[in-house]
Structure formats: structure tokens, C-alpha cells
Amino acid sequence: MNIPFTNYEAELWVVGAMLKNREAIDDIQTVLTEDDFYFTDVRDVFVASIELHNTGRLDGRSLMGWLRQKGIGTLDEVIANAINSVPAPRLAKEYAQRVAMLNVKRKSLELSQKLVALVHETDVDDIPKFMSEVSGMVGELDNSRGQNMTQVKQYFRRYLKAKSESKTVESPKFGLSDMDNWSRGILKKQLIVVAGRPGTGKTAWTLQVQENISSQGFGAVPVFSMEMGIEELVDRVTSNKTGIPFSKLRHNNLSDEELKLCQALEPKINEMFYVDDKPTMDLGYIVAQCRKLKRQHGQLGSVMVDYLGILEI
């Protein structure tokens, strides 16, 4: 039976691309969820692949063992077909978009059938009620892409369980006693906006925080600077750490003693501290660079963007 808007081969290619091109998995996850897959066997392989990828253990052999362990059944042939049939693993995101679009079309077709039924079944003249039902149906289709609405009562059960089982959260510290006493550090997913008038030291302060975090063992600490080049940024870091006036560093007007202070600083600069001074960036570029660093170092301590006002949308 030919089911409209399904493509087994395209779903298989997504999984094959994931297994042959691990770096594409983050991109795929921004496009696809397990609900986008129509064919159960491929969906099971996709879900297991994501779980293994998140623990850094994804490969064909581990995937087969993982599925057997979960009692899903023998899907070795599906995995082998996925690996062998994918034409171009580098096109993983395109395959994912195709599968996602097919799902949107299936849901749109279901919606159109429901709307036709509603039109024929409605025999009253209550226009607001009718429009409300139509809007609700369309809203369901839109929400299926995001799943953003969560019932707090239902979530709270998971929240309490996590609180009872979790240990104290260790988070990066600012390295500045007053800030750390007030905030207890920087938590995951926290957005901190440093605001102030021009020339008040926003960049210098934030650079100092980033440099402090880089030595705390929380992974890579990138700075994305669209306003200042790396030389000026390193001048500011050096000024912070040595007390040498920034203007002297900027104009290379250093005494022998000050030069020795700079040289003594080199071993103290942590290898986890990164700067990207590309003059124009958008959010996609920053996310891609962060993912690359996370794959390289395992995690990110914090990310600095200087500054949000000139970030391309």
C-alpha cells in the first residue's frame, strides 16, 4: 500500500548519515524528532542512535547491542541498509529536512480532512465558536513542531524526583568574590547581559570573567568578538592580569620590567580560552563553533558574545 507523503528510503538515509557523519547529528536534532518518522523500525534506530550519541558511544556495533539490550528486536539489517544505502552523508541535514517536511504534509493532510468534516458537520450560525475550533486545529499542527506547552503539575513530579536524586550543582564562578557571593556562579542555560555606557569596561570585565572560568575545569570558554580583534582583546587580558595600563600595552610602550611581567603571564593562560574575532557573525555560526569546541573538549564553561547589538539576525 502506497501511503501518501512517506519515504522509507529518505528516513533510512537520515540514520545512515548519522552513523557515517557524527558531526551532522547536532544539525539533524535541530530539524527532526522521533515523531517525524513514519516507519517504526527506522524510528527505533534513530532514537537509539541519539541516546548513544549523547553518551559518546555511537557506532554500528554499539547500536546493534543497545537495541538488543532494550528488547526492541533484531534491526541489524535496517542498520546495515542505512549505512550502505546513504548516497552522501554530508547531506544529512537535507535528508532530515525532507523527512520533517513529509511529516508536516501528512499532518496537514489529516488536518484538511478534519476541517472538511467540521465544515459538513457544523449546522449552527455561531461564527466565533466555529472559528475557535478551526484555530484550535491549526494550532495543534503548529504545536506539533515545538511541543513547548508543558503542564506544570505533571512536570513538578519529575522536578521533585530530580531534586531528590541530584547532587549539588557545581557551576563556573566569576572569579570575583562579590559576584560569586551574590550569584553562586553561572548556571547552565543562563543568559547574562552585561550592559553599560560606552567605555565603562564591559568588555574588559567580561574578558576577565571568561579567563577566570577557563582555568576552573568546566571545558572550553570561547569569546566571540565582532568589535575588537584578538590583539586588542589579549592586551585587555594582559592588563587585567598584570596591572600594566592598557594604553601602554596598546602602544607597545613597555619597560623591561613590564615586558618580563607579560612573559611570566604566558604559562598562566589556559588552553581552554578561545577567541574568534570574525567581524561578522550570526547565531548559526556561533552555535556551530560552540558545538565544534564541545566535541573537542567535552563541554563548554561559558560563552561570551561581544556584542549582541551587532550580531546578524
Phi, psi and omega per residue, in radians:
M1 nan 2.249 -3.137
N2 -1.561 1.899 -3.102
I3 -1.570 2.212 -3.086
P4 -1.013 2.456 3.028
F5 1.035 0.747 2.972
T6 -2.252 2.637 -3.141
N7 -2.646 1.701 -3.091
Y8 -1.047 -0.687 -3.095
E9 -1.109 -0.753 -3.137
A10 -1.107 -0.723 3.102
E11 -1.110 -0.692 3.122
L12 -1.123 -0.681 -3.132
W13 -1.121 -0.624 3.109
V14 -1.037 -0.860 -3.127
V15 -1.130 -0.730 3.118
G16 -1.070 -0.721 3.125
A17 -1.137 -0.650 3.097
M18 -1.078 -0.714 -3.081
L19 -1.328 -0.460 -3.108
K20 -1.745 -0.217 -3.105
N21 -2.477 1.397 -3.042
R22 -1.007 -0.566 -3.082
E23 -1.163 -0.281 -3.119
A24 -1.485 -0.171 -3.004
I25 -1.132 -0.682 3.120
D26 -1.060 -0.715 3.105
D27 -1.124 -0.723 -3.134
I28 -1.076 -0.717 -3.100
Q29 -1.163 -0.394 3.078
T30 -1.348 -0.253 -3.071
V31 -1.868 -0.705 -2.964
L32 -2.011 2.607 2.867
T33 -2.173 2.970 -3.134
E34 -1.078 -0.455 -3.129
D35 -1.198 -0.283 3.134
D36 -1.333 -0.277 -3.113
F37 -1.505 2.324 3.114
Y38 -1.569 -0.655 -3.032
F39 -1.559 2.128 -2.984
T40 -1.045 -0.737 -3.073
D41 -1.125 -0.715 3.128
V42 -1.218 -0.673 3.109
R43 -1.049 -0.744 3.126
D44 -1.070 -0.703 3.120
V45 -1.174 -0.704 3.122
F46 -1.061 -0.849 -3.109
V47 -1.070 -0.796 3.139
A48 -1.122 -0.641 3.131
S49 -1.116 -0.734 3.119
I50 -1.110 -0.759 -3.131
E51 -1.072 -0.757 3.134
L52 -1.211 -0.675 3.117
H53 -1.060 -0.696 -3.120
N54 -1.175 -0.316 3.076
T55 -1.834 0.090 3.080
G56 1.269 0.451 -3.060
R57 -2.169 0.404 -3.031
L58 -1.416 2.086 2.888
D59 -2.758 2.964 -3.045
G60 -1.006 -0.779 -3.103
R61 -1.162 -0.799 3.127
S62 -1.084 -0.628 -3.132
L63 -1.136 -0.765 3.107
M64 -1.063 -0.773 3.130
G65 -1.136 -0.670 -3.141
W66 -1.102 -0.753 -3.139
L67 -1.158 -0.702 3.102
R68 -1.119 -0.724 -3.135
Q69 -1.067 -0.607 3.132
K70 -1.432 -0.073 3.107
G71 1.246 0.419 -3.123
I72 -1.325 -0.474 -3.130
G73 2.102 3.132 -3.107
T74 -1.496 1.931 3.119
L75 -2.081 0.397 -3.109
D76 -1.009 -0.692 -3.107
E77 -1.176 -0.660 3.105
V78 -1.100 -0.767 -3.139
I79 -1.115 -0.787 3.136
A80 -1.090 -0.749 3.113
N81 -1.107 -0.677 -3.138
A82 -1.104 -0.793 -3.116
I83 -1.162 -0.732 -3.034
N84 -1.407 -0.390 -3.000
S85 -1.686 -0.347 -3.054
V86 -1.118 2.140 -3.042
P87 -1.221 -0.751 -3.053
A88 -2.559 1.675 -3.118
P89 -0.952 -0.478 -3.134
R90 -1.165 -0.299 3.137
L91 -1.632 0.446 -3.058
A92 -0.947 -0.768 -3.088
K93 -1.151 -0.641 3.105
E94 -1.122 -0.719 3.092
Y95 -1.093 -0.737 -3.137
A96 -1.093 -0.731 3.130
Q97 -1.120 -0.626 3.119
R98 -1.133 -0.777 -3.139
V99 -1.140 -0.732 3.127
A100 -1.092 -0.724 -3.133
M101 -1.144 -0.663 3.101
L102 -1.075 -0.690 3.114
N103 -1.158 -0.718 3.087
V104 -1.050 -0.695 3.120
K105 -1.163 -0.699 3.105
R106 -1.080 -0.793 -3.128
K107 -1.177 -0.614 3.106
S108 -1.160 -0.662 3.097
L109 -1.123 -0.750 3.080
E110 -1.064 -0.713 -3.138
L111 -1.122 -0.746 -3.137
S112 -1.086 -0.658 3.119
Q113 -1.159 -0.681 3.101
K114 -1.159 -0.663 3.142
L115 -1.165 -0.700 3.102
V116 -1.079 -0.771 3.131
A117 -1.093 -0.725 -3.141
L118 -1.102 -0.726 3.138
V119 -1.042 -0.778 -3.089
H120 -1.307 -0.498 -3.070
E121 -1.500 -0.366 -3.082
T122 -1.449 2.105 -3.125
D123 -2.201 0.279 3.088
V124 -1.851 2.931 -3.087
D125 -1.813 0.424 -3.132
D126 -1.486 1.550 -3.065
I127 -1.091 -0.826 3.137
P128 -0.985 -0.732 3.139
K129 -1.121 -0.752 -3.139
F130 -1.094 -0.808 -3.125
M131 -1.139 -0.584 3.109
S132 -1.123 -0.725 3.116
E133 -1.154 -0.702 3.109
V134 -1.111 -0.780 -3.138
S135 -1.092 -0.668 3.124
G136 -1.097 -0.720 3.121
M137 -1.124 -0.780 3.122
V138 -1.137 -0.660 3.114
G139 -1.089 -0.644 3.107
E140 -1.068 -0.696 3.123
L141 -1.133 -0.746 -3.129
D142 -1.158 -0.735 -3.108
N143 -1.170 -0.449 -3.107
S144 -1.124 -0.330 3.111
R145 -1.485 -0.326 -3.034
G146 -2.073 -0.643 -3.072
Q147 0.910 0.857 -3.052
N148 -1.537 -0.363 -3.058
M149 -1.508 2.080 -3.120
T150 -2.160 2.324 3.077
Q151 -1.289 2.089 -3.036
V152 -1.075 -0.702 -3.129
K153 -1.041 -0.738 3.131
Q154 -1.186 -0.723 3.126
Y155 -1.135 -0.579 -3.019
F156 -1.094 -0.531 3.096
R157 -1.105 -0.789 3.100
R158 -1.139 -0.650 -3.141
Y159 -1.063 -0.820 -3.137
L160 -1.128 -0.700 3.122
K161 -1.094 -0.769 3.135
A162 -1.123 -0.679 -3.140
K163 -1.142 -0.682 -3.094
S164 -1.282 -0.458 -3.086
E165 -1.693 -0.301 -3.016
S166 -1.528 2.661 3.039
K167 -1.589 2.998 3.104
T168 -1.008 2.337 -3.114
V169 -1.342 2.145 3.025
E170 -1.609 2.219 -3.080
S171 -2.317 2.745 3.102
P172 -1.036 2.512 3.115
K173 -1.838 2.657 3.111
F174 -1.124 -0.491 -3.054
G175 1.438 0.210 3.124
L176 -2.200 2.030 -2.904
S177 -0.975 -0.760 -3.108
D178 -1.105 -0.759 3.138
M179 -1.152 -0.727 -3.102
D180 -1.208 -0.637 3.091
N181 -1.146 -0.608 -3.127
W182 -1.361 -0.723 -2.960
S183 -1.803 -0.352 -3.015
R184 1.118 0.362 3.085
G185 1.818 -3.037 -3.080
I186 -1.842 2.134 -3.105
L187 -1.567 2.776 3.087
K188 -1.037 2.538 3.085
K189 1.169 0.194 -3.126
Q190 -1.539 2.280 3.067
L191 -1.789 2.117 3.124
I192 -2.019 2.101 3.124
V193 -1.790 2.111 3.097
V194 -1.680 1.993 -3.047
A195 -2.070 2.664 3.104
G196 2.975 2.946 3.130
R197 -1.215 2.763 3.107
P198 -0.997 2.457 3.060
G199 1.392 0.186 -3.120
T200 -1.618 0.015 3.039
G201 1.693 0.374 -3.121
K202 -1.054 -0.867 -3.104
T203 -1.121 -0.776 -3.123
A204 -1.067 -0.753 -3.132
W205 -1.123 -0.801 -3.089
T206 -1.200 -0.643 3.064
L207 -1.055 -0.722 3.121
Q208 -1.075 -0.736 3.109
V209 -1.086 -0.817 -3.140
Q210 -1.068 -0.742 3.137
E211 -1.141 -0.662 3.088
N212 -1.091 -0.782 -3.098
I213 -1.152 -0.563 -3.063
S214 -1.062 -0.390 -3.110
S215 -1.771 0.189 -3.071
Q216 -1.712 0.005 3.067
G217 1.444 0.410 3.132
F218 -1.795 0.232 3.094
G219 1.751 -2.854 -3.069
A220 -1.195 2.553 -3.128
V221 -2.255 1.641 -3.109
P222 -1.565 2.571 3.005
V223 -2.073 2.141 3.082
F224 -1.833 1.901 -3.037
S225 -2.040 1.924 3.118
M226 -1.659 -0.114 -3.076
E227 -1.836 -0.739 -3.104
M228 -1.980 2.516 3.053
G229 -1.359 2.936 -3.057
I230 -1.101 -0.590 -3.115
E231 -1.110 -0.782 3.128
E232 -1.143 -0.662 3.115
L233 -1.128 -0.751 3.133
V234 -1.183 -0.576 3.015
D235 -1.009 -0.744 -3.116
R236 -1.190 -0.736 3.097
V237 -1.063 -0.782 -3.137
T238 -1.085 -0.719 3.108
S239 -1.091 -0.755 3.113
N240 -1.039 -0.751 -2.998
K241 -1.444 -0.479 -3.049
T242 -1.887 -0.354 -3.067
G243 1.459 0.033 3.085
I244 -1.248 2.301 -3.141
P245 -0.967 2.416 -3.121
F246 -1.013 -0.685 -3.099
S247 -1.097 -0.598 3.114
K248 -1.198 -0.703 3.099
L249 -1.162 -0.725 -3.075
R250 -1.101 -0.632 -3.098
H251 -1.748 0.137 3.091
N252 0.965 0.728 -3.118
N253 -1.859 1.217 -2.996
L254 -1.932 2.461 2.994
S255 -1.364 2.964 3.115
D256 -1.071 -0.673 -3.135
E257 -1.160 -0.715 3.128
E258 -1.174 -0.633 3.095
L259 -1.115 -0.670 3.102
K260 -1.128 -0.656 3.080
L261 -1.067 -0.708 3.114
C262 -1.133 -0.753 -3.127
Q263 -1.148 -0.612 3.134
A264 -1.245 -0.329 -3.123
L265 -1.350 -0.453 -3.013
E266 -0.918 -0.840 -3.127
P267 -1.136 -0.298 -3.081
K268 -1.553 -0.196 3.112
I269 -1.349 2.096 -3.025
N270 -1.335 2.518 -3.111
E271 -1.226 -0.199 3.124
M272 -1.481 -0.063 -3.085
F273 -1.569 2.058 -3.077
Y274 -2.148 2.604 3.041
V275 -2.290 2.333 3.000
D276 -2.101 1.965 -3.080
D277 -1.884 0.514 3.043
K278 -1.005 2.241 -3.004
P279 -1.194 -0.447 3.087
T280 -2.245 2.292 3.138
M281 -2.475 2.690 2.944
D282 -2.133 3.066 -3.055
L283 -1.099 -0.665 3.135
G284 -1.053 -0.707 3.121
Y285 -1.110 -0.792 -3.118
I286 -1.108 -0.767 3.125
V287 -1.068 -0.763 -3.139
A288 -1.079 -0.753 3.129
Q289 -1.144 -0.679 3.116
C290 -1.137 -0.726 3.112
R291 -1.106 -0.670 3.120
K292 -1.092 -0.776 3.111
L293 -1.147 -0.649 3.136
K294 -1.153 -0.689 3.074
R295 -1.113 -0.614 -3.080
Q296 -1.316 -0.666 -3.016
H297 -2.030 -0.071 3.076
G298 1.640 -0.552 3.122
Q299 -2.845 2.956 3.081
L300 -2.030 2.392 3.085
G301 -1.384 -0.953 3.053
S302 -2.829 2.841 -3.089
V303 -2.215 2.301 3.101
M304 -1.992 2.305 3.072
V305 -2.104 2.103 -3.126
D306 -2.162 1.739 0.040
Y307 -2.398 2.920 -2.998
L308 -1.076 -0.515 -3.072
G309 -1.151 -0.406 3.141
I310 -1.919 0.171 3.051
L311 -1.228 2.238 -3.134
E312 -1.238 2.431 -3.130
I313 -1.618 nan nan
